[in-house]
Amino acid sequence: MNVLAVLFILSGLFFFFAGTVGLLRFPDVFTRMHATGKCDTLGAQLILIGIAIVNGWNITSVKLILIFAFLMLANPTATHAIIRAAINSGVVPWTKKSRR
């Protein structure tokens, strides 16, 4: 079981790292939010699953499952709200202009 927990936690760390790279490398707010929104949600959930496996079935695991459910609702909603605010404030998506 510990090997499975370590795999979940390492997978979660990989997705956090990938989201951070996306945040630093992508050109505009829309692509950056896409990278961080997807990767942070999945990364946090994988880490929570790994921690729940390490703890076994007890009250702490129930709390971790509740946090997991909250993250499934809160992270995409927050990402959507930030993108909506960017659109409403006039931020335009990045486009690659051809050089001639």
Backbone hydrogen bonds in HBPLUS format (Angstrom, degrees):
<---DONOR---> <-ACCEPTOR-->    atom                        ^
c    i                          cat <-CA-CA->   ^        H-A-AA   ^      H-
h    n   atom  resd res      DA  || num        DHA   H-A  angle D-A-AA Bond
n    s   type  num  typ     dist DA aas  dist angle  dist       angle   num
A0005-ALA N   A0001-MET O   2.95 MM   4  6.23 157.3  2.00 149.9 156.4     1
A0006-VAL N   A0002-ASN O   2.90 MM   4  6.09 158.1  1.95 146.6 152.3     2
A0007-LEU N   A0003-VAL O   2.96 MM   4  6.20 152.9  2.03 145.2 152.6     3
A0008-PHE N   A0004-LEU O   3.03 MM   4  6.33 156.4  2.08 148.9 154.5     4
A0009-ILE N   A0005-ALA O   2.96 MM   4  6.21 164.3  1.99 152.4 156.8     5
A0010-LEU N   A0006-VAL O   2.85 MM   4  5.97 164.9  1.87 152.2 156.6     6
A0011-SER N   A0007-LEU O   2.93 MM   4  5.98 151.8  2.01 141.4 149.6     7
A0012-GLY N   A0008-PHE O   2.94 MM   4  6.16 154.5  2.00 146.2 153.2     8
A0013-LEU N   A0009-ILE O   2.94 MM   4  6.24 154.1  2.01 147.5 154.6     9
A0014-PHE N   A0010-LEU O   2.92 MM   4  6.16 150.0  2.01 143.3 151.5    10
A0015-PHE N   A0011-SER O   3.07 MM   4  6.41 156.9  2.12 149.3 154.4    11
A0016-PHE N   A0012-GLY O   2.98 MM   4  6.28 153.3  2.06 147.4 155.1    12
A0017-PHE N   A0013-LEU O   2.92 MM   4  6.13 158.8  1.96 147.9 153.6    13
A0018-ALA N   A0014-PHE O   2.84 MM   4  6.12 157.3  1.89 150.4 157.0    14
A0019-GLY N   A0015-PHE O   2.94 MM   4  6.09 154.9  2.00 144.8 151.1    15
A0020-THR N   A0016-PHE O   2.99 MM   4  6.25 150.2  2.09 145.0 153.2    16
A0021-VAL N   A0017-PHE O   2.94 MM   4  6.24 157.1  1.99 151.4 157.4    17
A0022-GLY N   A0018-ALA O   2.96 MM   4  6.17 157.0  2.01 145.0 151.5    18
A0023-LEU N   A0019-GLY O   2.90 MM   4  6.12 149.5  1.99 142.4 150.8    19
A0024-LEU N   A0020-THR O   3.04 MM   4  6.32 150.9  2.13 145.9 153.0    20
A0025-ARG N   A0021-VAL O   2.87 MM   4  5.95 145.5  1.99 150.2 160.0    21
A0026-PHE N   A0022-GLY O   3.06 MM   4  5.60 164.3  2.08 143.7 146.2    22
A0032-ARG N   A0028-ASP O   3.06 MM   4  6.18 157.1  2.12 151.7 159.0    23
A0033-MET N   A0029-VAL O   2.93 MM   4  5.94 156.9  1.99 141.1 147.0    24
A0034-HIS N   A0030-PHE O   3.08 MM   4  6.24 145.8  2.20 137.4 146.8    25
A0035-ALA N   A0031-THR O   3.05 MM   4  6.27 163.6  2.08 147.5 150.7    26
A0036-THR N   A0032-ARG O   2.98 MM   4  6.21 172.8  1.98 154.5 156.7    27
A0037-GLY N   A0033-MET O   2.79 MM   4  5.58 154.0  1.86 138.3 146.9    28
A0038-LYS N   A0034-HIS O   3.13 MM   4  6.11 169.6  2.14 146.3 149.2    29
A0039-CYS N   A0035-ALA O   3.06 MM   4  6.00 162.4  2.09 147.4 151.9    30
A0040-ASP N   A0036-THR O   2.91 MM   4  5.52 156.5  1.96 136.5 144.1    31
A0041-THR N   A0037-GLY O   3.40 MM   4  6.17 155.8  2.47 129.9 136.4    32
A0042-LEU N   A0038-LYS O   3.14 MM   4  6.31 174.2  2.14 153.4 155.2    33
A0043-GLY N   A0039-CYS O   2.80 MM   4  5.74 159.0  1.84 145.5 152.7    34
A0044-ALA N   A0040-ASP O   2.96 MM   4  5.91 165.4  1.99 142.9 147.0    35
A0045-GLN N   A0041-THR O   3.09 MM   4  6.23 158.0  2.14 145.6 152.1    36
A0046-LEU N   A0042-LEU O   2.93 MM   4  6.12 158.7  1.98 152.0 157.3    37
A0047-ILE N   A0043-GLY O   3.07 MM   4  6.27 158.3  2.12 147.5 153.3    38
A0048-LEU N   A0044-ALA O   2.95 MM   4  6.16 156.1  2.00 146.4 153.2    39
A0049-ILE N   A0045-GLN O   2.97 MM   4  6.20 154.0  2.04 146.7 153.4    40
A0050-GLY N   A0046-LEU O   2.98 MM   4  6.24 158.4  2.03 146.0 151.9    41
A0051-ILE N   A0047-ILE O   2.92 MM   4  6.19 156.9  1.97 151.0 157.0    42
A0052-ALA N   A0048-LEU O   2.91 MM   4  6.09 155.3  1.97 145.2 152.3    43
A0053-ILE N   A0049-ILE O   2.95 MM   4  6.23 149.8  2.05 148.2 156.1    44
A0054-VAL N   A0050-GLY O   3.09 MM   4  6.37 155.3  2.15 144.7 151.0    45
A0055-ASN N   A0051-ILE O   3.00 MM   4  6.25 157.8  2.05 151.0 156.7    46
A0056-GLY N   A0052-ALA O   3.10 MM   4  6.15 139.1  2.27 141.3 150.8    47
A0061-SER N   A0058-ASN O   3.14 MM   3  5.42 124.1  2.47 102.5 115.4    48
A0062-VAL N   A0058-ASN O   3.29 MM   4  6.69 148.5  2.39 145.3 154.1    49
A0063-LYS N   A0059-ILE O   3.04 MM   4  6.35 153.7  2.11 145.9 152.6    50
A0064-LEU N   A0060-THR O   2.93 MM   4  6.23 151.7  2.01 145.5 153.6    51
A0065-ILE N   A0061-SER O   2.95 MM   4  6.18 148.5  2.05 143.1 151.1    52
A0066-LEU N   A0062-VAL O   3.04 MM   4  6.34 150.6  2.13 143.8 151.6    53
A0067-ILE N   A0063-LYS O   2.94 MM   4  6.27 152.3  2.02 147.0 154.7    54
A0068-PHE N   A0064-LEU O   2.88 MM   4  6.08 152.3  1.95 142.8 150.9    55
A0069-ALA N   A0065-ILE O   2.97 MM   4  6.27 156.5  2.02 147.4 152.4    56
A0070-PHE N   A0066-LEU O   2.96 MM   4  6.22 155.6  2.02 145.0 151.9    57
A0071-LEU N   A0067-ILE O   2.90 MM   4  6.14 156.7  1.95 151.8 157.7    58
A0072-MET N   A0068-PHE O   3.07 MM   4  6.36 149.1  2.17 145.6 153.9    59
A0073-LEU N   A0070-PHE O   3.14 MM   3  5.27 133.4  2.37  98.2 110.5    60
A0074-ALA N   A0070-PHE O   2.76 MM   4  5.87 169.7  1.77 161.0 164.6    61
A0075-ASN N   A0071-LEU O   3.18 MM   4  5.56 157.4  2.23 131.9 138.5    62
A0078-ALA N   A0074-ALA O   2.85 MM   4  5.99 159.8  1.90 156.7 162.0    63
A0079-THR N   A0075-ASN O   2.98 MM   4  6.15 162.8  2.01 153.4 158.3    64
A0080-HIS N   A0076-PRO O   2.95 MM   4  6.07 158.9  2.00 143.6 149.4    65
A0081-ALA N   A0077-THR O   2.96 MM   4  6.17 154.7  2.03 145.5 152.5    66
A0082-ILE N   A0078-ALA O   2.97 MM   4  6.21 156.7  2.03 150.6 156.1    67
A0083-ILE N   A0079-THR O   3.01 MM   4  6.24 162.8  2.04 151.0 155.8    68
A0084-ARG N   A0080-HIS O   2.85 MM   4  6.01 159.2  1.90 148.8 155.2    69
A0085-ALA N   A0081-ALA O   2.96 MM   4  6.12 153.5  2.04 143.2 149.9    70
A0086-ALA N   A0082-ILE O   2.98 MM   4  6.25 149.8  2.07 144.0 152.4    71
A0087-ILE N   A0083-ILE O   2.93 MM   4  6.24 158.3  1.98 152.3 157.7    72
A0088-ASN N   A0084-ARG O   2.92 MM   4  6.12 164.3  1.94 150.1 154.6    73
A0089-SER N   A0085-ALA O   2.97 MM   4  6.07 136.0  2.17 139.0 149.8    74
A0091-VAL N   A0086-ALA O   3.04 MM   5  5.44 157.5  2.09 164.0 157.2    75
A0090-GLY N   A0087-ILE O   3.12 MM   3  5.33 161.4  2.15 107.6 112.9    76
